[in-house]
Amino acid sequence: MKGLFNINNATTYKFEKVGETANDIKYIVKGDVAHYGVRNNNYEIDMAGCFADHLKMIKDNAQTIPLVINHCEDENHVIGKFIEFEDGNTYLWGTAEIIKTPHIINEVIPKIEAGIYPSFSTYGWATEGNWSNEKEAFIVNKGILGHISLVSQGSDLKAKATLEELRNKFEVKEPRKSLFTFDFKK
């Protein structure tokens, strides 16, 4: 991975409890993982479809992208796994299911519900891209997602401004380019 540019883009998400009883309840987080064409506070611009090749490879190899808290990468901090990505023209939309362990249910879920971690944040590498003097940003043409995190402070300045748009996307979303659905064993 030598010479790859580290990328980090954060956006908002929605948390849902789905199910009737404690036994069948699922904890779901979903929302925009990346805004395409928007410069974030880290001087990065993800271009539309920049993660498509990587997501296809992940799907073809029956893998997934882990969901973590505050970018802690060891396996003990994985709180969920992405089950779906939708690659649109202006966003990468992701849906993750949170793993139900006593620690996550008793410690992590209450923090999510309290709004302590209000943003998604991607972590990965650009495998193709270049610096644009005009836009004063690194343009990510192709990238690899290492993990996606719930964080307390995101790097995408547009994220808070689009919270209302995010709420509306749960009902009507713009046409998608491709859909990546992952199955994972619980």
Secondary structure by P-SEA (a helix, b strand, c coil): cccbbbbbbbbbbbbbbbccccccbbbbbbcccccccccccccbbbccccaaaaaaaaaaacbbbbbbcccccccccccccccccccccccbbbbbbbbbccccccccaaaaaaccccbbbbbbbbcbbbbbccccbbbbcbbbbccccccccccccccccaaaaaaaaacccccccbbbbbbbcc
